[in-house]
Amino acid sequence: MLNYESLHEGQRLESLFKPPVTKVQLVKYAGASGDFNPLHTDDAFAQEIGMQGVIAHGMLVMGFLGEYVMKLAGDQAVPANFKMRFGAVTVPGDRITCSAFVKNLYEERGQRFVRLDLIAEKEPEQVVGSGEVVLQIQ
């Protein structure tokens, strides 16, 4: 969780390490999201269109970053303006690490805020998603 007084611009916050993505996870996410594109669940289909196999839903990676933001916020902050851009594809077996850097700290109308740059990457240092979020400190 965040302590506003101990934050400074450029600071790297503690990362979130996700276990390897699995094919079962992709099928479950398809059911939860309603996105049944066979690119995410059917290796043969994915290979027919030129991929080596299935790829994860981009929104699954956004979900990983969302989970990370909520862990950082805890009960000390409220997230707003969560934005993300997609990067490299995520495939089963990839281990995703979510990280954040303090972009800036500011106050408006007596409220304190922290803007974070977010990165989700797989090894070796391939960005699968990046973005930012503003946290209003309570």
C-alpha positions in Angstrom: 0.0 0.0 0.0 1.0 3.6 -0.6 2.2 6.1 2.0 2.1 9.5 0.3 4.7 11.0 2.5 7.3 8.4 1.6 6.8 8.7 -2.2 9.0 10.6 -4.6 9.1 11.2 -8.3 10.9 8.5 -10.2 10.5 6.0 -7.4 10.0 2.3 -8.5 7.3 0.6 -6.4 7.2 -3.0 -5.4 6.4 -5.2 -8.4 3.7 -7.9 -8.7 4.8 -11.2 -10.1 2.1 -13.3 -11.8 2.5 -17.1 -12.2 2.9 -18.4 -15.8 -0.1 -17.8 -18.0 -1.9 -21.1 -18.8 -4.2 -22.3 -21.6 -6.9 -23.1 -18.9 -6.6 -19.5 -17.7 -7.3 -18.3 -21.3 -10.4 -20.5 -21.6 -11.7 -19.3 -18.3 -11.0 -15.7 -19.3 -12.9 -16.3 -22.6 -15.9 -17.4 -20.6 -15.7 -14.5 -18.1 -15.2 -11.9 -20.8 -17.4 -13.3 -23.5 -14.5 -13.1 -26.0 -14.4 -16.5 -27.6 -12.2 -15.6 -30.5 -10.4 -19.0 -31.2 -7.1 -17.2 -31.4 -7.2 -17.3 -27.6 -8.3 -20.9 -27.2 -7.6 -23.1 -30.2 -3.9 -23.8 -31.1 -4.8 -25.2 -34.5 -6.7 -22.1 -35.5 -4.0 -19.8 -34.2 -1.4 -21.8 -36.3 -3.6 -21.5 -39.4 -3.4 -17.7 -39.2 0.3 -17.7 -38.7 0.8 -17.7 -34.9 2.8 -20.4 -33.1 -0.2 -21.1 -30.9 -2.9 -19.3 -28.8 -2.2 -15.9 -27.4 -3.7 -14.3 -24.3 -6.4 -11.7 -24.5 -5.0 -8.2 -24.3 -7.6 -7.4 -21.7 -6.3 -10.2 -19.5 -3.0 -8.3 -19.2 -5.0 -5.1 -18.5 -6.6 -7.1 -15.7 -3.2 -8.0 -14.3 -2.3 -4.3 -14.2 -5.7 -3.5 -12.6 -5.1 -6.1 -9.9 -1.7 -4.5 -9.3 -3.1 -1.0 -9.1 -5.7 -2.2 -6.5 -3.0 -3.9 -4.4 -1.0 -0.6 -4.4 -4.1 1.5 -3.6 -5.3 -0.8 -0.8 -7.6 1.2 1.4 -5.4 4.3 1.2 -6.2 5.5 -2.4 -8.9 5.5 -5.1 -7.8 4.8 -8.7 -8.9 7.0 -11.6 -8.0 7.6 -15.2 -6.5 4.1 -15.7 -5.1 3.9 -19.3 -3.2 1.2 -21.0 -1.5 0.5 -24.4 -0.8 -3.0 -25.6 2.7 -4.2 -26.6 4.1 -7.7 -27.3 1.8 -10.7 -27.3 1.5 -12.9 -24.2 1.4 -16.6 -24.7 1.0 -19.6 -22.3 4.0 -20.0 -20.2 4.8 -16.3 -20.0 5.4 -14.9 -16.6 4.1 -11.3 -16.3 5.7 -8.8 -14.0 3.7 -5.6 -13.2 5.7 -2.6 -12.1 5.0 1.1 -11.4 7.0 4.3 -11.2 5.9 7.5 -9.5 5.5 10.0 -12.3 4.5 12.9 -10.1 2.8 13.9 -6.9 0.4 16.8 -6.7 -2.4 18.4 -4.8 -5.7 19.9 -6.1 -8.4 21.5 -3.9 -6.9 20.0 -0.8 -6.7 16.5 -2.2 -3.4 14.6 -2.7 -2.8 12.6 -5.9 0.0 10.4 -7.3 0.3 9.6 -11.0 2.0 6.3 -11.8 3.5 5.0 -15.0 2.6 1.3 -15.3 4.5 -1.5 -17.1 3.6 -5.2 -17.6 6.4 -7.2 -19.1 7.5 -10.7 -19.8 11.0 -12.1 -19.8 13.3 -11.0 -21.2 12.1 -7.4 -20.6 9.5 -7.4 -23.4 6.7 -4.9 -22.6 3.3 -6.5 -23.1 1.4 -3.5 -21.7 2.1 0.0 -20.5 0.0 2.8 -19.2 -0.8 5.1 -16.3 -3.2 5.6 -13.4 -3.9 8.5 -11.0 -4.5 7.5 -7.4 -6.3 9.9 -5.1 -4.9 9.4 -1.6 -7.5 9.2 1.1 
